[in-house]
């Protein structure tokens, strides 16, 4: 194997291709790279290099036959969904595996790179964990592990690694204290961390260690404190108590409807329900200045903010109305009330809401879905040229609600960022139930940030409605690190 023998030395040094950039030699990342543990749990800050390190680990493993224990090793890069996995890994893997090591062209249909050494490097989505079953694995990267099903590791991954004593990296950003938290705590226990050559080890670092300070501050200005700590400080936040903990009557309530622009875009937010039937009406506008407060905002016994910054008006989202029908409501009733209150609006109307309403109805006599009824009423009352339906979509373009925690994080970040900027306010004189929702919605005790829907059945519907709009237009973005940031 002359080609193989001639290039073995290349496998151990950078760059293997132009795609391999020199990375910052961060101490914790170096410990990760050289740790002998089979299973490495890596909750680290967003855009801080964990995925890049994982790509390098698996490419080197796939093309270095001196590390092979079998003639046909199988390596896998996985993410929660097929589209996520392809987006995160496929393009980079094709650029990182040297051409001389490839056996033919990479398979675009299977997302497989085969090498002249006999190994395969696959990209799969764990929305269907059975994709990794059937063949023993030599190594796997589980990216965004916190968003995978809790049973993924025990039921699917570990059995596939057993026969060949394969290895795994479980990387990502924390998502509350869920199964990722439990796995991390087990991996960092003294029986693992302090044991030489132990099977498990744990690694973590903050984004600020890698990202430029000005970029960190920009993210801080866009996220609420707990979300920032989770995403960029890799903290396993114990979400508890008030869901919209950033909401404060003194900060977020003001007479906003007086600034309503009849020719501007009107935003209608829906959550299909019967008791009550609801809608929230918003408009983007210049929010009034807020005075800096010094008492801060507390979660439990911890003060998270020392005050707010926008002493001058700030552009943001204003709740300027609501529909609230306490009992025996349905979608047509909500739409009739909406037309009664806002039928004279001259500008465009954007409608957001529960994407799953396309698969069910709330007491419809016709058998139509909720979104069918919304379109019928809106086009009739306002005109199809005036109305746009905007739904949250899945990776393959189908209507699908984002995770509940993502929606709550987006709303909290819009209410009050970690650097103290307010971008969402409520006119309680015309939206009193929305204010009550913000103040009253609770999280499940002992959960990972899920809403407690049973605490008060009247609650969650209005803030859910607002959340569908906010998470669609102002999501907490999960960017990947740039090569410049990783190689500073």
N, C-alpha and C positions, 0 to 999 in steps of 0.2 A: 504494500500500500504506500507507494512513494509519495503521493500527494498528501496523504494523511500524516506520514512521518515528518515530512518537510514542514508542516504547519503546526505541529504540536506546541512549539514554543509560542506561537502567536496566540494560542488560546489563553495564555496566562498574562498577557499584557494588553494594554489599551493603546491605541484604538484597534478593534477588530475590523471596524468599518468607520466611515466618516460620521456615522450616527453616534458613535461612542465619544462623548465629551468627557473632559476631566471634571470630576465632581469634587465638591468640598469634602475634606477629610474630617467629617464630624465624628467626635469620639464615640457616641452611642451607635452611630451607623457603622463605624468600623468594628465595634463589638458585635453587632448583628452579623456583619459579613463573615467574621472569623469564628463565631460561636460554633461549637461542634454539635449543638442540640439538633435533634431531628425536627422538632416542632417549635417554631418561633412565632410568638404572638406579638404583633407590632401595631399597637394603636398609636399613631403619631399625627402631628398637625397637618392640616391641609396644605398642599403644595410644598411639602418639605423633603421630597425625595424618596419616600418609601416605595412607591411604585417603580421608580427608575431603578432602585437597588434590586427590586424583585425581578425586573426584566433582565438585568445583567446576570443575576444568579441563575435563572433558568436557561438562558442562552448558553452560558458557559457550561452548565451541566449537560446540555443537549449535544454539545460538540466536542466534549473532552472524553474520549474513550478510556483514558486512564482511570476515570472515576466510575466507569460502568461496572456493575456487578452481573449484568446480563447482556446478551448480544442485541436485544431489541428494546431498549429502554423507552418508556413513555413519560412525557412531561406535559403538564396541563397548566394553562393560565385561565382562571375562572373569575367571573363576576356575577352579581345577582341575576342579571338577564343576559341573553344572547347578544342583544344590541350593545349593552354596556361593555361586555367583554370584548366584542369586536372593536368598539370605539377606543377603548383603553389600550388594547394590546396589538391588534393585528398589523396595523401599518408599521409600528415601531419594530416588532419582531422581524418583519420582512427586511427592514433596513439594518437590523443589528446582526442578523445571522450572515456571515460572510458567504459570498456567492460560491466560493470554492468548497464550502461545506454542504451546500444544498444538493439534494438528489432530485434533479428536475425542478420544475417551477412549483412554488407554493400553490396549494389547492384553495382557490377562492370560494368554492362551494362548501368544502369541509372545514375550512380554516385550519389547515394542517401544513406544516413544513416538515419534510422528510430529509434526512441527512445521509451523506455517504458513509457515516459511521454506523448506520442502522437504527438511529433513534428517530422518534417523532415528537414534534412540538405542536400541541393542539391548543386552540382557543375555544372555550365553551361557556355557555350560560347556565347557572345553577337554578334557574327557574324550573328546569327539568333535570334534577340531579342524576337521573338514570343515565345521562349522557356520559358519565365517567365510569359507569359500571360495565362489567364484561371483560375488561383487560386490566391486569395489575398495573399500578402506577409506581413510577420511581420518584416522582416529585410533583408537587402542585402548589400553585399560588392561589389563595382565596382572597380576592380583592373586594373591598367594601363588605367585609365579612359580617359586620353588624347588621347589614340589611338582608342577609341570607336567612333562610328558615332555621330555627334553633336546632332542628334534628339533622341538619346537613352534615355536620362533622361526624357525629357518632354513627349515623345510619348509612352514610354513603361514602364519605372520604376515608375515614380510618380503615374500613374493611378493604378498600381498594389499595391501600398502602401496605397492608399487613404482609402479604406474601413476599414482597421484595424489601421489606423494611424501608419503605420510601419516606421521604421528608415532606414537610409542608410549612409554608409561611401563611399566617393569618393576618392580613394587613387591612388597614382602613382607619376611619375616624370613629370615635365612640358615638353611640346612639342611646344615651341614657344607660341605666344599669340593667342591661338585658343579657342575653347569652354570651355576648362578646366580653362584657364585664366579668362574668363568672369565669370564662376561659382565661382571661388575662390574670385574674386573681389567682387561679390555680397554677398558672405558669410561673408566676413570680413568687410562689411560696418558697420558703427556705429550703424545702426538700428538693427543689429544682435549681434555684438560682445559685445556691451555695454548693451544690453537688457537681464536681467535675464530670464532664461528659454526660450530664443528665439529659433525658429525652426532651424535656421542655425548658424553654427560656422565654423571658419577656423583655421587650425593648420599647422605649418611648422617648419622644423628643418634641419640642415645640416648633411651630412654624417660624417664630421669631429668630430661631437659631440659623435659619436658612434664608428666609425672605427679606428683601430690603425693608428697612424701617418705615419708609413712606408708604409702601404697599400695605404693611401691617396696619398702619394708622387709617388708611382708606377702608380696609375691611372693618376695622373697629367702628368707623362712622356709619357703617351699613348694617351692623348686626347688634342685637341686644346682647347683654352681658353673658348670659348663660350660653347662648348659641355660639358666641365668640370663643368662650372658654372651651366649649366642646370641639368646635371645628379647628381652631388654630392653636389651642393649648393642650389638646388631646386629653381633656378632663372628662371622666365619667361622671356627668352631672346627675345628682340624685333629684330629679324633678319631683316636686311635691307641692301640695297646696294649690294656690290660685294658678290657673293655667296661663292667664294673661297678666302675669305678675308685674309687667311694666306699666299697666294701666293705672292712672292716678287721676281722680276727679279734678284736682287743682291744675293739673297739667293738660289734660286731654279733653276737657269740656269747655265749649265756647259757643257763642251765637254765630253759627256759620251759614245758616240758610239765607240770611240777608245778603250774602255775597253770591248766591246762586246765579249762574249765567244761563238764561233760557236758550241761547244759541250755542252754548258749549256742549261737549259730550256728556251725556247722562249715563251713569253706571248703575245697572240694576243687578243686585246679587240675590240669588235664590237658593233656598234649601227646602226641598219638597217635603212637606210635612202636613199633618192634619190638625193636631192639637198642640201648639198653634200652627196656623198657616202664616208664613213670614216672607218678607223681602226687605232688603236694605238698599237704600238709594244713596249713591255717593257721587261726588264730582271732584276732579282734581282742581285745586285752587291755591291761592296764597293763604297759608294758615297764619293766624295772628301771632304776634310775638309772645313769648313766654318769659316770665321773670325767673331768674335763676333762683332755685331753692337750695337751701343748705342742709335740710334734714335728710336728704337722700331717699333711696328706695330700698326696702328691706325684703329679703326672702328668709324666713325664719329669723335667726338672730344675726344674719349677715347683711351689712350695708353694701349694696352693689353700686350705688351711684352717689356722688356728692352733690349733684345738681344737674341742670340742663344748660346747654350752650346757646340755643337760638333765641337770643334776646331781640333779634330782628325777625321780620316775617320770613317764613320758610314755605316753599312750594311742597304740597303734599296732598293726601287723600282726606276728604271731608265727608263725614256721614251727615247728610242733610235731610233725611227722611227715612221712614220705615213703613211697612205694612205688617200689622199684627192682628190676626183674627184668632181669638183665643180657642174656640172649639168648633168642631165639625167643619173644618175648612177643606179646600182642595185647590188644585192649581188654577182652574178657571176663576174661582172666587178671588184668589190673590191677584190675578191678572186684571180682573175687573176693577178692583180697588186701586191698582197701579194706574190704570187708565183714568180713573176718576180723579186721582190726585195730580197726575203728571201729563194728562192728555194734551195740554197746550204747549208742551215742550217743542221747540223749533229745531234744535240741533240733533246730532246723531245719538243713538241709544245703543249701548253695548250691554249685553246680558251675559252674566257669568253664573255658574251654579254647580250643583252636584251632577257630575258627569254620568253617574249611574242612573239618573232619572230617565235615560233613554231606554231602560230595560224594565221599567215598572210604572205604575200610576198611583196617584193619591186620590182614590175614590172617583175615578173617571167613569162616567156612564157609557162612554163610547168604546172603551178598551184601548184608546190611544195612550201612548207613553206621555209622561210629563212634558218632555221636550217637544213632542208633537203638539200638545196643547199650548205650550208657551209660544211656539212659532205661529200657530194659527191665530191666537189672540193678538200677539204683537204685530204681525203683518196686517191684520185687519184694522187694529186701532191706530197704528202709527205709520204703516206702510213698509214694504220689504226693503225699500231703498234707504230707509232711515234706521233700520234695526240690523245689528250684527250679533250673532250668537257666538260666544267664545268659550270653548271648553278646554279643560286640561286634557292632554293627550298622553298616551303611553309611547314607548319607543317606536312601536310600529304604526303610530298614527291613530290608534283607536281611542275613543273617549275613556279616560280612566282617572280617578282621583289620585293625587299624590298622597304619600303616607301622611297620616294625621299629624305626626310630630313635625314634619316638614312644613305643614300649613301653620301650625301654632308658632313655630320658630319664625316664619316669615312675618306673621302678624306682630309678634313681640318686637321684632327688629324694626318694623315700620312704626310701631308706637314709640319706641325709645331705643336708640342705638347705644352701644357701650360708651361712645364719646358724648352722649347726651343730646342727640338730635331727634326732634319730634317730627314725624312725617304722616301721622294719622291722628285725626281728632273727631269728636262726636258733638253734634248739637243736641244736647239732652232734651231741649224743649220740644223737638220734633221727632226724636228717636230715643225715648226713655227706656224702652225695652232693650235696645241695643246696648245702652250704657249698663243696664242691669246685667246683661249677659257677660260683658267684659269683666264686671266686678264679681260675678258669682260662679262662673264655670270653674270646676275643680278638676284636678288630675287624680287618677286612681292611686289610692294609697299602696305603696310598695311596687307600683308599676314602673314602666320605662318611659313615662311621659304620655300615656294614653289618657284621653278625656274620660271622666266619670259621667257617663250618660244617665246613670240612675240616681245621682245625687239630687237632682231636681229635674224631672222630665220636661219642664217648661224651658230649661236652659239649653245652651249650646247651639240652637238652630240659627240664631241671628249671627253669632260670631263665626259659625261654620260658613254661613253665606258670604260674609265679608272675606273670610279666609280663602274661598275659592277664587275670588278676584285678586287678592293680594299675592297669593302664591303663583298665580298665572303671570301677573305683570311684574311682581317684585320678589322673585324667589331668592332664597339664600343660596347663592350659586356655589357650586362645588368645582372650582377650577382646578386644573392640573398645573404643576410647576412648569415654568419655562426653562429651557436649557440654560439661559443666561443666569437665572436665579440659582440653579443647581451647581453652577460652575464658577460662581463669583470667587 
